[in-house]
Amino acid sequence: MVQPRYPLETPRLLLRPFTAADRAELFDLYSRADVVRYLYREPCTDTELDARTVLEKEGDGIDLAVVPRGLGTVVGNVNLFWRSEQHGQGELGFIVHPDHQGRGYAQEASLALLHVGFDQRGLHRIVGRLDGRNGASARVLERLGMRREAHLVENEWVKGEWTDELVYALLDREWQSRAAAGPHRPG
């Protein structure tokens, strides 16, 4: 079982499980049409707090609040799901509040969960899937060293329209090779 010690710490962020005190900030995030534009969900009218913090078996996930050090405010969330035990597959996701985008928080938080997935859980491959129109998230995945493996054209009917899907991926050996080259990896 992989249950990291929380909070996970990066140079600028604390990544921790959501608490009841986060409900208002989480609602502010997911009630915005501009935030959920590229998600399957509509803006929410109520929030449920996720308590996923363990990668014990296939289907488990880690869903953490992204809190900049010294700010004390939840500015987003980052998650990692264990999609297939047999194939060693995981899936990464992230959302950052528009007021806090452009500061590298998504990339920094995602690096911490790639570390959990590859170095602690021993996954073979981690993917990121996104709406083809979401260029900002695609750039984050590319900065993480993920390669675009697929552009699925009009493959899903979402919110009343056909949408494209992009699939990015990173293999464990690519992650290890990148680490050997010396880029920052969270501890």
HELIX and SHEET records of a PDB file:
HELIX    1   1 ALA A   20  ASP A   22  5                                   3    
HELIX    2   2 ARG A   23  TYR A   30  1                                   8    
HELIX    3   3 ALA A   33  VAL A   36  1                                   4    
HELIX    4   4 PRO A   98  HIS A  100  5                                   3    
HELIX    5   5 TYR A  105  HIS A  115  1                                  11    
HELIX    6   6 VAL A  116  GLN A  120  3                                   5    
HELIX    7   7 GLY A  135  ARG A  143  1                                   9    
HELIX    8   8 ASP A  172  ALA A  181  1                                  10    
SHEET    1   A 8 LEU A   8  GLU A   9  0                                        
SHEET    2   A 8 LEU A  13  ARG A  16 -1                                        
SHEET    3   A 8 GLY A  61  PRO A  68 -1                                        
SHEET    4   A 8 GLY A  76  SER A  84 -1                                        
SHEET    5   A 8 GLN A  89  VAL A  96 -1                                        
SHEET    6   A 8 ARG A 125  ASP A 131  1                                        
SHEET    7   A 8 GLU A 161  LEU A 171 -1                                        
SHEET    8   A 8 ARG A 147  VAL A 158 -1                                        
END                                                                             
